[in-house]
Amino acid sequence: MIRGKHYSSGKMVELAVDNGIIVRCEPICEQQGEQESSFQTGQLLIAPGLIDLQINGYLGEDFNQLPLTEQTVLAFCRHMWRLGVVKCYPTLITNAFDALQQALTVIRQACERYPLVNATITGIHLEGPFISPLDGARGAHDRQFVCPPNIDWLKAWQAAAGGRIKIVTLSPEWEESIAFIQYCKQQGIVASIGHTAASSEQIAGAAAAGAAMVTHFGNGVQLQLPRHPNYLWEQLAQEQLYACVIADSYHLPRQVLKVVHKVKGEQMILVSDAVALAGSPAGQYTTFVGGKVVLTEAGKLHLAHDEQLLAGSVSRLTDGIRYMQQAGIASFEQAWHMASLHPARLMGLNNEAGLAIGAPADIVLLQLEESGELRVQQTYINGQQVFQL
């Protein structure tokens, strides 16, 4: 039995779990048959576990710092449980063929060795190397490893990963993109548009070929674009594309997040896109990807030589949820769904059912603190408690 205030209704509920599945979800009386349907500081809320489709590392554990080890993968998953994340897609960025092969192999081995790691890492997100070679659009990805989409390479990497590659970010500006996207769709891989300088026509062609997602919308783009047409408008206009966003107040201004929410609705997804410095104290660091960087007390990570140039995200999904609500862009329930039910729907996971009977018992209990922070108290995966504060 798991009890708490329902994240949506605000009423006390009791969940019964059997064999990893929610078998009962019923309201319970708090005092003399009365229930308070509002949220108050310190109360224990119960909600569906969070799902992060793009995350590079956390608290020193880095999927892009090679050689990757199984212990890094295990430690990373333990951090995710503390954050209320029950499903995640470790993200490997542009690198040499052999380097990506090694990382994919280690993730597969860790999943095979540790059942809870396998339950947590639902898939792998390959962000590159099939992206734009142009400055700005390429972001911090290493130019020397950027190349056109290659189906044979994807087949080899998928074999190393044991079939776990579920998302591939690419730019449709390459001639080989359409055939590659079609192959991804046939294989059950989500082709996502990102780090692109493609034309509107190329974006539309990618969507028609089966692309289903936009990677960190509004980021990994050139500094200057035509008013219209341009690929940002086209990504919003293509109705079948889900839009992933980083809601940390630095990667996108509030107005852009508001527009994405109005246009995409239930196709808007929150991602952390967190790097290994997430969870670390403020200070100066040297990183594998960005070199010398500064992490401010406010949670902004920027290059040491220019505070206007971001060096990645250190945001948690709960931070994004809180920001969306406090900025008046979405309700708490809507924001929570952006980091749980919406990504589950896109990826075809049973978690889309949330806290309904028959849904996986992937559950998080959390408290709302006076500061407004959402602090995770307990996390369950398939009914098994994997974290307790």
C-alpha positions in Angstrom: 0.0 0.0 0.0 1.3 3.5 -0.9 -0.5 6.6 0.4 -0.3 10.2 -0.5 -2.1 13.2 -1.9 -2.9 12.6 -5.6 -0.8 15.0 -7.7 -3.8 15.9 -9.9 -6.9 15.9 -7.6 -5.1 16.9 -4.4 -7.1 14.2 -2.5 -5.7 11.5 -0.3 -5.5 8.2 -2.2 -4.2 4.7 -1.4 -2.5 2.6 -4.1 -2.3 -1.1 -3.9 0.4 -2.8 -5.9 0.7 -6.4 -6.9 3.4 -8.0 -9.1 4.7 -4.5 -10.2 1.2 -3.3 -11.3 -1.2 -0.8 -9.7 -4.3 -2.9 -8.9 -6.2 -0.4 -6.9 -6.3 3.4 -6.5 -9.0 4.7 -4.2 -9.6 7.9 -2.2 -9.3 7.6 1.5 -10.7 9.8 4.3 -8.3 12.0 6.2 -10.4 13.1 9.1 -14.1 12.5 9.8 -14.9 11.9 6.1 -13.5 15.2 4.9 -10.7 15.7 2.3 -8.7 18.8 1.5 -8.2 19.0 -2.2 -5.5 21.7 -2.2 -1.7 21.2 -1.8 0.1 22.4 1.2 3.8 22.7 2.2 5.1 19.5 3.6 2.4 17.2 2.4 3.3 14.0 0.7 2.2 13.9 -2.9 2.0 10.8 -5.0 2.6 11.0 -8.8 3.7 8.9 -11.8 7.5 8.5 -12.0 9.4 10.9 -14.2 10.8 10.0 -17.7 13.8 11.9 -19.1 14.4 11.4 -22.8 17.7 13.4 -22.9 20.3 13.3 -20.1 24.1 13.2 -20.5 25.1 12.6 -16.8 24.6 13.7 -13.3 26.8 14.5 -10.2 30.1 13.5 -11.9 28.8 10.5 -13.7 29.3 11.2 -17.4 28.1 9.1 -20.4 30.4 11.0 -22.7 33.6 10.7 -20.7 35.3 7.6 -22.1 36.0 4.9 -21.4 32.6 4.4 -19.9 32.3 1.8 -17.1 29.4 -0.3 -15.7 29.9 1.4 -12.3 29.3 4.8 -13.9 26.0 3.5 -15.4 24.9 2.0 -12.0 25.8 5.1 -10.0 24.0 7.3 -12.6 20.8 5.2 -12.2 20.9 5.5 -8.4 21.1 9.3 -8.9 18.0 9.1 -11.1 16.0 7.3 -8.5 16.8 10.1 -6.0 15.4 12.5 -8.5 12.2 10.6 -9.1 13.2 9.5 -12.5 12.0 5.9 -13.2 12.8 5.8 -17.0 15.6 7.5 -18.8 17.4 7.6 -22.1 21.2 8.2 -21.5 22.4 10.5 -24.2 25.6 10.0 -26.2 26.7 13.0 -28.2 28.8 13.1 -31.4 32.0 11.1 -31.2 34.1 8.7 -33.2 32.6 5.5 -34.4 34.6 3.3 -32.0 34.1 5.6 -29.0 30.3 5.4 -29.4 30.6 1.6 -29.9 32.4 1.3 -26.6 29.9 3.4 -24.7 26.9 1.5 -26.2 28.5 -1.8 -25.3 29.0 -0.9 -21.7 25.5 0.4 -21.3 24.2 -2.9 -22.6 26.5 -4.9 -20.3 25.3 -2.9 -17.3 21.6 -3.4 -18.2 22.3 -7.2 -18.6 24.0 -7.3 -15.2 21.7 -5.2 -13.1 17.9 -5.8 -13.5 17.0 -2.4 -12.0 19.3 -0.6 -14.3 17.7 -2.4 -17.2 14.3 -1.3 -15.9 15.5 2.3 -15.6 17.4 2.6 -18.9 14.4 2.1 -21.3 16.5 3.2 -24.2 19.5 5.1 -25.4 19.4 8.5 -27.1 22.1 9.0 -29.8 22.5 12.7 -30.3 24.7 12.9 -33.4 27.0 12.4 -35.2 24.4 13.0 -38.0 23.9 16.6 -37.3 24.6 19.9 -38.9 28.3 20.8 -39.4 27.6 24.5 -39.2 28.7 26.7 -36.3 25.8 27.5 -34.0 23.6 24.7 -35.2 26.3 22.2 -34.2 26.5 23.5 -30.7 29.3 22.0 -28.6 29.5 18.9 -30.7 33.0 18.1 -32.2 33.1 19.1 -35.9 35.6 16.4 -36.8 33.1 13.6 -36.0 30.0 15.1 -37.7 29.0 13.1 -40.7 26.0 12.2 -43.0 23.4 9.7 -41.7 24.8 6.1 -42.1 22.4 3.2 -41.8 25.3 0.7 -41.6 26.8 2.5 -38.7 23.4 2.6 -36.9 23.1 -1.2 -37.4 26.5 -1.8 -35.9 25.8 0.5 -32.9 22.4 -1.1 -32.4 24.0 -4.5 -32.3 26.5 -3.2 -29.6 23.6 -1.7 -27.6 21.5 -4.9 -27.8 18.7 -3.1 -29.6 18.5 -0.3 -26.9 19.0 2.7 -29.2 15.5 4.2 -29.2 16.1 7.9 -30.2 18.4 9.3 -32.8 18.9 13.1 -33.2 19.9 14.1 -36.7 19.6 17.1 -39.1 17.5 16.5 -42.2 19.8 18.8 -44.2 21.8 15.8 -45.4 20.9 14.1 -48.6 20.8 10.7 -46.8 18.4 11.9 -44.1 15.0 10.8 -45.6 16.1 7.2 -46.2 17.7 7.1 -42.7 14.5 8.5 -41.0 12.4 5.9 -42.9 14.7 3.1 -41.7 14.5 4.4 -38.1 10.7 4.4 -38.2 10.7 0.8 -39.5 13.0 -0.2 -36.7 10.9 1.5 -34.0 13.5 4.2 -33.4 12.3 7.8 -32.8 14.0 10.0 -35.3 14.3 13.5 -33.8 15.2 16.7 -35.5 18.0 18.7 -33.8 21.2 20.6 -34.2 20.0 21.5 -37.6 20.3 24.3 -40.2 17.8 22.6 -42.5 15.3 24.5 -44.7 11.6 24.5 -44.0 11.2 22.1 -46.9 13.7 19.7 -45.5 12.0 19.8 -42.0 8.6 19.1 -43.7 10.2 16.2 -45.6 11.7 14.7 -42.5 8.3 14.9 -40.7 6.6 13.2 -43.7 9.3 10.5 -43.7 8.5 9.7 -40.1 10.5 12.0 -37.8 8.5 12.3 -34.6 10.4 14.6 -32.2 12.4 17.8 -32.0 15.4 17.7 -29.7 15.7 20.7 -27.3 13.6 23.0 -29.4 15.2 26.4 -29.8 18.7 25.3 -28.8 21.4 24.1 -31.1 20.4 26.7 -33.6 22.2 29.5 -35.5 22.4 32.9 -33.8 20.6 34.6 -36.7 17.7 33.3 -38.8 15.4 34.7 -41.5 12.1 36.0 -40.0 10.2 33.5 -42.1 10.4 30.9 -43.3 12.8 29.2 -41.0 13.2 25.8 -39.3 11.8 26.9 -35.9 8.5 27.9 -37.4 8.4 24.7 -39.4 9.1 22.5 -36.4 6.2 24.1 -34.6 3.9 23.9 -37.6 4.4 20.1 -38.2 1.6 18.7 -36.1 3.2 15.2 -35.7 6.4 16.5 -34.1 6.7 16.4 -30.3 8.8 19.3 -29.0 11.3 18.7 -26.2 12.3 21.8 -24.2 14.7 22.6 -21.4 12.7 24.7 -18.9 15.5 26.2 -16.8 15.0 29.9 -17.6 18.3 30.0 -19.4 18.0 27.8 -22.5 14.6 29.3 -23.5 12.8 32.5 -22.4 9.4 32.2 -20.8 7.7 33.6 -23.9 9.0 30.9 -26.1 8.0 28.2 -23.6 4.5 29.7 -23.5 4.3 29.6 -27.3 5.5 26.0 -27.5 2.9 25.0 -24.9 0.1 26.8 -26.7 1.0 25.2 -30.1 2.1 21.7 -29.0 -0.1 21.1 -25.9 0.2 17.4 -25.0 3.1 17.0 -27.5 5.3 19.2 -25.3 7.9 17.3 -23.4 10.3 18.5 -20.6 13.8 17.1 -20.7 16.7 17.9 -18.4 19.5 17.6 -20.9 21.6 17.6 -17.8 25.4 17.2 -18.0 27.7 15.6 -15.4 28.0 18.8 -13.4 24.3 18.7 -12.5 24.0 18.4 -8.8 27.4 19.8 -8.2 28.2 23.0 -6.1 28.8 26.3 -7.8 32.3 26.9 -9.0 34.7 26.7 -11.9 35.3 23.4 -13.6 37.0 21.8 -16.6 34.8 19.5 -18.6 35.3 17.0 -21.4 33.0 18.8 -23.8 33.0 22.5 -23.0 36.5 22.9 -21.5 36.7 25.6 -18.7 33.2 26.4 -17.5 31.5 28.2 -14.6 28.5 27.0 -12.7 26.7 29.9 -10.9 24.8 29.8 -7.6 21.7 30.4 -9.6 22.2 27.2 -11.7 23.5 28.7 -14.9 26.4 26.8 -16.6 28.4 28.9 -19.1 31.8 28.9 -20.7 34.4 30.6 -18.6 35.4 33.1 -21.3 31.8 34.2 -22.1 28.9 34.0 -19.7 26.5 34.4 -22.6 27.5 31.0 -24.0 25.8 28.1 -22.2 27.8 25.0 -21.5 24.9 22.7 -20.9 22.1 22.2 -18.5 22.3 21.4 -14.8 18.5 21.3 -14.4 16.4 18.5 -13.0 13.0 17.6 -14.3 11.5 18.7 -11.0 13.1 22.1 -11.6 11.5 22.3 -15.0 8.1 21.4 -13.6 8.4 24.0 -10.9 9.5 26.7 -13.4 6.6 26.0 -15.8 4.1 26.3 -12.9 5.7 29.3 -11.2 6.0 31.2 -14.6 2.3 30.7 -15.1 2.8 28.7 -18.3 1.2 25.5 -17.1 -0.6 24.0 -14.1 1.3 21.6 -11.9 -0.5 18.7 -13.4 0.2 19.8 -17.0 3.9 20.4 -16.2 4.2 17.0 -14.5 2.6 15.3 -17.5 5.2 16.9 -19.7 7.9 15.0 -17.8 6.0 11.7 -17.4 2.9 10.9 -19.4 3.8 12.8 -22.6 7.2 11.2 -23.1 5.7 7.8 -22.2 3.1 8.3 -25.0 5.7 9.2 -27.6 7.9 6.2 -26.7 5.1 3.7 -26.5 5.5 3.0 -22.8 2.7 1.7 -20.5 3.6 4.5 -18.1 1.3 6.7 -20.2 -1.6 5.4 -18.0 -0.1 7.3 -15.0 -1.6 6.1 -11.7 -4.5 4.2 -13.3 -5.3 0.6 -12.5 -3.2 -1.7 -14.7 -0.4 0.9 -15.0 3.2 0.0 -14.0 3.9 0.8 -10.4 6.5 3.4 -11.3 5.7 5.9 -8.7 7.3 8.9 -6.9 6.3 10.4 -3.6 7.4 14.0 -3.0 7.0 17.0 -0.8 6.4 20.7 -1.7 8.8 22.7 0.5 8.4 26.3 1.6 11.0 27.4 -1.0 8.8 25.9 -3.7 11.2 23.1 -4.4 9.8 19.7 -5.1 11.8 17.2 -2.9 11.5 13.5 -3.8 10.9 11.3 -0.7 10.4 7.9 -2.3 10.7 6.3 -5.7 9.3 2.9 -6.8 10.0 1.0 -10.0 7.7 -1.9 -10.7 6.4 -1.6 -7.2 9.9 -2.0 -5.7 11.2 0.8 -3.6 14.5 2.0 -5.1 14.9 5.2 -3.1 13.8 6.6 0.3 15.1 9.9 1.7 
